[in-house]
Amino acid sequence: MLLRKIEVFLRRTGMPATRFGRLATHDPRFVLDLRNGRMPRPHTEERVEHFMNKYREDHHAF
C-alpha cells in the first residue's frame, strides 16, 4: 500500500508530510489526503515511488 510506504519513508527521513507532498506531487496536502482515504491514480503512484527511490539514492538514505 502506497500510504504505508510513504509513512515509513517519512519516519526514516524525518521529512514533514507537507514537504514530501510538495516535492513528490506538487501538492502539500497529498499525504493528508491519502490519510483521509484519497486513492491516487496509477501514474501518481509511479511518480511517488520514483521520487522515494531517487531520494534514497541521492541521499544514501536507508
Sequence and secondary structure as in RCSB ss.txt:
>XXXX:A:sequence
MLLRKIEVFLRRTGMPATRFGRLATHDPRFVLDLRNGRMPRPHTEERVEHFMNKYREDHHAF
>XXXX:A:secstr
 HHHHHHHHHHHH   HHHHHHHHHS TTHHHHHHTT    HHHHHHHHHHHHHHHHHHT  
